[in-house]
Amino acid sequence: MVYESYEMGGITAESLAISVPRITVLMSVFNDARYVSEAIESILNQTLTDFEFLIINDGSTDSTPEILGWYARQDDRIRIFSQDNIGLTKSLNRGLEFARGEYVARMDADDISLRHRLQTQQDFLDAYSEIAVLSSGAEIINEEGHITAEYNPVLSSALLQWRLLFGNCLLHSTVMFRRDVIVRSGSYPADCLVAQDYDLWAKLLSLNAEICQLPEILIQYRQNKQAISFRLNDKQIETSLRVVQRNIRFFFKKDVSRELVQALCDSENVRSCPVAKGELIAEAINCWLNFKEVFLSNQHVSEFLNSNLGAELNLDISGKILSLSRANAGYYSVSSLRALLIAIRMAPSIVTKNEFWFAVMKAVIGQTRFQSVKNSLQIILEHFQKWRMIRS
């Protein structure tokens, strides 16, 4: 059965009479004809069968509406709401108004949920009533569906909170959350075109909501160059920086400049870029070390757990410093080398000997020349391997 609405209050009396499922799977689509069938089928084939599948068709102009209609006629768990294009954030908020489930599982139109995803996440949220948001591990797939990497989640809740202060470490389509908690918090921020999920998680942290991750891989997450996060990369970066700046102001009572936030931000789109000036590298390192002490003092856990958390934070900070060193090697040689040595001193096993000497070489001869030398060595190595194959 197809449910369509062009008004905010368009749920029919017939739909209200249906028994209310515990889970709403929420997906917004816009011109996603290439992948949407695979996404829909991954939900319809779940081992848990008691759910509603709420799909917001956000003004698609390709064959997406016909695909959605066909599936809705096959399965009455699907509810479709069609509208003019208003963007992902507003569509998700509209979906939260229509959702009837106690739990909401987010789904993107180009991703794939593994068969046991809904059952696993529902069981966990049933067992732990204090958890507001639950994420999981994921396989990263490319546009052709081939697995290219794995996303391994942060299992310590305190470490997860720490990492969320400096960047988004939850994949949106792995998330299941309690609808009432999200709605009471104000739902997704209406002013965010992208990174609306990160803004929401940060807001929940400020409200002391519990966020957790499961180790299981429950999603295949597609890196799709047509996705909105790729197409609006600049806005994604700006939103991430704004959220990190707000986090630092709220949790650490410190105002930091936009330039320093760029050095502190863990966003993949930001961390690979050099900073505006070399002095910011040392300033960022001092901030992380000071923030660590503040964070530890605010964690109300046993001395033993606090000791373990301190070690986890040291490892995490050394990784942040190493990333900062790599991004700036060849631009600010002395500062990047100093950062590299600090990272190694904090966690000696964090880099291999080859990585260390590559970093030194990059700092000494510069970024461009290092890349040129690296490419030349790669070509020589490939020719050498071909020569060995011919000789053998």
C-alpha positions as CSV (number, residue, x, y, z in Angstrom):
1,M,0.0,0.0,0.0
2,V,1.3,3.5,-0.9
3,Y,0.9,6.3,1.5
4,E,1.6,9.7,0.0
5,S,1.3,13.1,1.6
6,Y,2.1,16.6,0.4
7,E,1.0,18.1,3.8
8,M,2.7,17.8,7.2
9,G,-0.3,16.2,8.7
10,G,-1.1,13.8,5.9
11,I,-1.3,10.5,7.7
12,T,-4.6,8.8,6.9
13,A,-7.0,7.2,9.4
14,E,-6.3,3.9,7.7
15,S,-2.6,4.1,8.4
16,L,-3.2,5.0,12.1
17,A,-5.4,1.9,12.5
18,I,-2.5,-0.4,11.6
19,S,-0.6,-1.8,14.7
20,V,2.3,0.4,15.6
21,P,5.7,-1.2,14.9
22,R,8.6,-0.7,17.4
23,I,11.0,0.3,14.6
24,T,10.8,3.0,11.9
25,V,13.4,2.7,9.2
26,L,13.8,6.3,7.9
27,M,15.2,7.0,4.5
28,S,15.2,10.1,2.4
29,V,15.8,9.8,-1.4
30,F,16.6,12.2,-4.2
31,N,17.4,10.9,-7.6
32,D,18.8,7.6,-6.3
33,A,17.6,5.3,-9.0
34,R,21.0,3.6,-9.4
35,Y,21.2,2.2,-5.8
36,V,17.8,2.5,-4.1
37,S,16.5,-1.0,-5.0
38,E,19.5,-2.6,-3.3
39,A,18.9,-0.4,-0.2
40,I,15.2,-1.2,0.0
41,E,15.7,-4.9,-0.5
42,S,18.3,-5.0,2.3
43,I,15.6,-3.7,4.7
44,L,12.8,-5.8,3.4
45,N,15.0,-9.0,3.9
46,Q,15.8,-8.3,7.5
47,T,15.5,-11.2,10.0
48,L,13.4,-8.9,12.2
49,T,10.1,-8.3,10.2
50,D,8.1,-6.0,12.5
51,F,8.9,-2.5,11.3
52,E,7.7,0.3,9.1
53,F,9.8,1.6,6.3
54,L,9.2,5.3,5.9
55,I,10.7,6.7,2.7
56,I,10.7,10.5,2.0
57,N,10.8,11.1,-1.8
58,D,12.4,14.5,-1.8
59,G,11.4,15.7,-5.3
60,S,13.2,13.1,-7.3
61,T,13.1,13.7,-11.1
62,D,14.6,10.4,-12.3
63,S,13.0,7.0,-12.1
64,T,13.2,6.8,-8.3
65,P,9.4,7.5,-7.8
66,E,8.5,4.6,-10.1
67,I,10.9,2.3,-8.2
68,L,9.5,3.3,-4.8
69,G,5.9,2.8,-6.0
70,W,6.7,-0.7,-7.3
71,Y,8.2,-1.8,-4.0
72,A,5.4,-0.2,-2.0
73,R,2.8,-2.2,-3.9
74,Q,4.7,-5.4,-3.0
75,D,5.1,-4.7,0.7
76,D,2.7,-2.8,3.0
77,R,5.4,-2.1,5.5
78,I,6.6,0.7,3.2
79,R,5.1,4.2,3.6
80,I,6.0,6.8,1.0
81,F,5.7,10.5,1.4
82,S,6.4,12.6,-1.7
83,Q,7.2,16.3,-1.7
84,D,9.0,19.1,-3.5
85,N,12.7,19.1,-2.9
86,I,13.6,20.6,0.5
87,G,16.9,18.9,1.2
88,L,18.0,16.0,3.4
89,T,17.9,17.7,6.8
90,K,14.3,19.0,6.5
91,S,13.2,15.7,5.0
92,L,14.6,13.8,8.0
93,N,12.9,16.1,10.4
94,R,9.7,15.6,8.5
95,G,10.2,11.9,8.6
96,L,10.6,12.1,12.4
97,E,7.2,13.7,12.6
98,F,5.6,10.9,10.6
99,A,7.5,8.1,12.3
100,R,5.5,5.9,14.7
101,G,8.3,3.6,15.9
102,E,9.9,3.8,19.4
103,Y,13.2,3.3,17.6
104,V,14.3,5.0,14.4
105,A,16.9,3.3,12.2
106,R,18.5,5.6,9.7
107,M,19.2,4.3,6.2
108,D,20.7,6.0,3.1
109,A,19.6,5.2,-0.4
110,D,23.0,4.0,-1.5
111,D,23.9,1.8,1.5
112,I,23.1,-1.8,2.4
113,S,21.9,-3.1,5.7
114,L,23.0,-6.6,6.6
115,R,20.2,-9.0,7.4
116,H,20.5,-9.1,11.2
117,R,21.0,-5.3,11.6
118,L,17.6,-4.3,13.0
119,Q,17.3,-7.3,15.3
120,T,20.8,-6.7,16.7
121,Q,20.2,-3.0,17.4
122,Q,16.7,-3.5,18.8
123,D,17.9,-6.2,21.2
124,F,20.7,-3.9,22.5
125,L,18.5,-0.9,23.0
126,D,15.9,-3.1,24.8
127,A,18.7,-4.3,27.1
128,Y,20.2,-0.9,27.8
129,S,17.5,1.8,28.3
130,E,20.1,4.5,29.1
131,I,21.5,4.4,25.5
132,A,20.0,7.1,23.3
133,V,22.0,6.5,20.0
134,L,23.5,3.2,18.9
135,S,25.9,2.9,16.0
136,S,28.0,0.0,14.6
137,G,30.8,-1.1,12.5
138,A,30.6,-1.1,8.7
139,E,32.2,-2.4,5.5
140,I,33.2,0.4,3.2
141,I,32.2,-0.3,-0.4
142,N,32.8,1.6,-3.6
143,E,30.4,2.7,-6.3
144,E,30.5,-0.8,-7.8
145,G,29.8,-2.5,-4.5
146,H,33.3,-3.9,-3.9
147,I,34.5,-3.8,-0.3
148,T,37.5,-1.4,0.0
149,A,37.9,-1.1,3.8
150,E,36.3,-1.6,7.2
151,Y,35.2,1.0,9.7
152,N,36.0,-0.2,13.2
153,P,34.0,1.6,15.9
154,V,35.1,3.1,19.2
155,L,34.0,0.7,21.9
156,S,34.8,2.7,25.0
157,S,31.9,5.1,25.6
158,A,34.2,7.7,27.2
159,L,36.6,7.6,24.3
160,L,33.7,7.8,21.9
161,Q,32.6,11.0,23.7
162,W,36.1,12.4,23.5
163,R,36.4,11.7,19.8
164,L,33.0,13.2,19.0
165,L,34.3,16.5,20.4
166,F,36.7,16.8,17.6
167,G,35.0,15.1,14.7
168,N,32.2,12.8,13.6
169,C,33.1,9.1,14.2
170,L,29.6,7.7,13.6
171,L,28.5,6.6,10.1
172,H,24.9,8.0,9.8
173,S,23.3,5.0,8.2
174,T,24.6,2.7,11.0
175,V,22.6,4.5,13.6
176,M,19.5,3.5,15.4
177,F,18.1,5.9,18.1
178,R,15.3,6.5,20.5
179,R,12.8,8.7,18.6
180,D,11.5,10.6,21.7
181,V,15.1,11.6,22.8
182,I,15.9,13.0,19.4
183,V,12.6,14.9,19.1
184,R,12.9,16.3,22.6
185,S,16.4,17.6,21.7
186,G,15.0,19.5,18.7
187,S,15.7,16.9,16.0
188,Y,18.2,17.6,13.2
189,P,19.5,21.2,13.1
190,A,17.5,22.9,10.4
191,D,20.3,25.3,9.4
192,C,22.6,22.4,8.4
193,L,22.6,21.3,4.7
194,V,25.2,18.7,5.4
195,A,26.9,17.2,8.5
196,Q,23.5,17.5,10.2
197,D,24.1,14.2,12.0
198,Y,27.4,15.4,13.6
199,D,25.7,18.6,14.8
200,L,22.9,16.4,16.3
201,W,25.3,14.0,18.1
202,A,27.3,17.0,19.6
203,K,24.0,18.5,20.8
204,L,23.1,15.2,22.4
205,L,26.5,15.1,24.2
206,S,25.8,18.5,25.7
207,L,22.5,17.1,27.0
208,N,24.3,14.1,28.6
209,A,22.7,11.6,26.3
210,E,24.4,8.3,26.0
211,I,25.9,7.3,22.6
212,C,27.3,3.8,22.0
213,Q,28.8,1.7,19.3
214,L,28.6,-2.0,18.6
215,P,31.6,-3.9,17.3
216,E,29.5,-5.9,14.7
217,I,29.5,-4.9,11.1
218,L,25.8,-4.2,10.3
219,I,26.1,-1.9,7.3
220,Q,27.8,-1.7,3.9
221,Y,28.5,2.0,3.6
222,R,29.0,3.2,0.0
223,Q,31.5,5.9,-0.8
224,N,29.5,7.6,-3.6
225,K,30.9,10.7,-5.3
226,Q,27.3,11.7,-6.2
227,A,26.4,11.8,-2.5
228,I,25.6,15.2,-1.0
229,S,28.6,15.1,1.3
230,F,30.9,14.9,-1.7
231,R,29.0,17.5,-3.7
232,L,28.9,20.0,-0.9
233,N,32.3,19.3,0.5
234,D,33.1,22.9,1.4
235,K,29.8,23.2,3.4
236,Q,30.6,19.9,5.1
237,I,34.0,21.3,6.2
238,E,32.5,24.5,7.5
239,T,29.8,22.7,9.5
240,S,32.4,20.4,11.1
241,L,34.6,23.3,12.1
242,R,31.6,25.2,13.5
243,V,30.5,22.2,15.6
244,V,34.0,21.5,16.9
245,Q,34.4,25.2,17.9
246,R,31.1,25.0,19.7
247,N,32.1,21.8,21.5
248,I,35.3,23.3,22.7
249,R,33.5,26.4,24.0
250,F,30.9,24.3,25.8
251,F,33.0,21.4,27.2
252,F,36.3,23.1,27.8
253,K,35.2,26.7,28.4
254,K,37.7,28.0,25.8
255,D,37.2,30.1,22.7
256,V,39.5,29.2,19.9
257,S,40.1,30.8,16.6
258,R,38.8,29.3,13.3
259,E,42.4,28.6,12.3
260,L,43.2,26.7,15.4
261,V,39.9,24.7,15.1
262,Q,41.1,23.6,11.7
263,A,44.2,22.1,13.4
264,L,42.1,20.4,16.1
265,C,39.4,19.0,13.9
266,D,39.4,15.3,13.1
267,S,37.2,15.5,10.0
268,E,38.8,13.6,7.1
269,N,38.1,16.6,4.9
270,V,40.1,18.9,7.2
271,R,42.9,16.9,8.8
272,S,44.8,16.3,5.5
273,C,45.1,20.1,4.9
274,P,48.1,22.2,6.1
275,V,47.3,24.8,8.8
276,A,47.5,28.5,8.2
277,K,50.8,29.0,10.1
278,G,53.3,26.7,11.7
279,E,52.8,28.1,15.3
280,L,49.3,26.5,15.2
281,I,50.8,23.0,15.4
282,A,52.4,23.5,18.8
283,E,49.3,25.4,19.9
284,A,47.0,22.5,18.9
285,I,49.2,20.0,20.7
286,N,49.0,22.0,23.9
287,C,45.3,22.3,23.6
288,W,44.8,18.5,23.3
289,L,47.0,17.9,26.3
290,N,45.1,20.5,28.4
291,F,41.7,19.2,27.1
292,K,42.7,15.7,28.2
293,E,43.2,16.8,31.8
294,V,39.9,18.6,31.8
295,F,38.1,15.6,30.2
296,L,39.6,13.1,32.7
297,S,38.7,15.3,35.7
298,N,35.0,15.3,34.5
299,Q,34.8,11.5,34.1
300,H,33.1,10.0,37.2
301,V,34.6,6.5,37.0
302,S,36.8,4.4,39.1
303,E,40.5,5.1,39.4
304,F,41.3,1.9,37.5
305,L,39.0,2.8,34.6
306,N,40.3,6.4,34.7
307,S,43.8,5.0,34.3
308,N,42.8,3.0,31.3
309,L,41.0,6.0,29.8
310,G,44.2,8.1,30.3
311,A,46.1,5.6,28.2
312,E,43.4,5.5,25.5
313,L,43.4,9.3,25.4
314,N,47.2,9.4,25.0
315,L,47.0,7.0,22.1
316,D,44.3,9.0,20.5
317,I,46.1,12.3,21.0
318,S,49.3,10.8,19.6
319,G,47.3,9.8,16.5
320,K,45.9,13.3,16.1
321,I,49.4,14.8,16.5
322,L,50.8,12.3,13.9
323,S,48.0,13.3,11.4
324,L,48.8,17.0,12.0
325,S,52.5,16.3,11.4
326,R,51.8,14.5,8.2
327,A,49.6,17.2,6.8
328,N,52.2,19.9,7.4
329,A,55.4,18.1,6.6
330,G,57.0,20.0,3.8
331,Y,55.2,23.2,4.7
332,Y,56.4,23.8,8.2
333,S,59.4,21.4,8.5
334,V,60.6,22.2,12.1
335,S,57.1,22.2,13.6
336,S,56.0,19.1,11.8
337,L,59.1,17.2,12.8
338,R,58.7,18.3,16.4
339,A,55.1,17.1,16.3
340,L,56.2,13.7,14.9
341,L,58.7,13.2,17.8
342,I,56.0,14.1,20.3
343,A,53.7,11.6,18.8
344,I,56.3,8.9,18.9
345,R,57.3,9.7,22.5
346,M,53.6,9.4,23.5
347,A,53.1,6.1,21.6
348,P,56.3,4.6,20.3
349,S,54.6,2.0,18.2
350,I,52.4,4.5,16.3
351,V,54.8,4.7,13.3
352,T,57.0,2.2,11.5
353,K,60.7,3.0,10.7
354,N,59.8,3.5,7.1
355,E,57.0,5.9,8.0
356,F,59.3,7.8,10.2
357,W,62.0,8.3,7.6
358,F,59.4,9.2,4.9
359,A,58.1,11.9,7.3
360,V,61.6,13.2,7.8
361,M,62.3,13.2,4.0
362,K,59.1,15.0,3.3
363,A,59.9,17.7,5.8
364,V,63.4,18.2,4.5
365,I,62.8,18.2,0.7
366,G,59.3,19.6,0.7
367,Q,55.8,18.1,-0.1
368,T,56.0,18.4,-3.9
369,R,59.5,17.1,-4.3
370,F,58.8,14.2,-1.9
371,Q,55.8,13.2,-4.0
372,S,57.8,13.4,-7.2
373,V,60.6,11.2,-5.7
374,K,58.0,8.7,-4.3
375,N,56.3,8.4,-7.7
376,S,59.7,7.9,-9.4
377,L,60.6,5.2,-6.9
378,Q,57.3,3.5,-7.4
379,I,57.9,3.4,-11.2
380,I,61.4,2.0,-10.7
381,L,60.0,-0.7,-8.4
382,E,57.3,-1.7,-10.8
383,H,59.9,-2.0,-13.7
384,F,62.2,-4.0,-11.4
385,Q,59.4,-6.4,-10.5
386,K,58.5,-6.9,-14.2
387,W,62.2,-7.5,-15.0
388,R,62.3,-10.2,-12.2
389,M,59.2,-11.9,-13.6
390,I,60.7,-12.0,-17.1
391,R,64.0,-13.4,-15.8
392,S,62.2,-16.1,-13.8
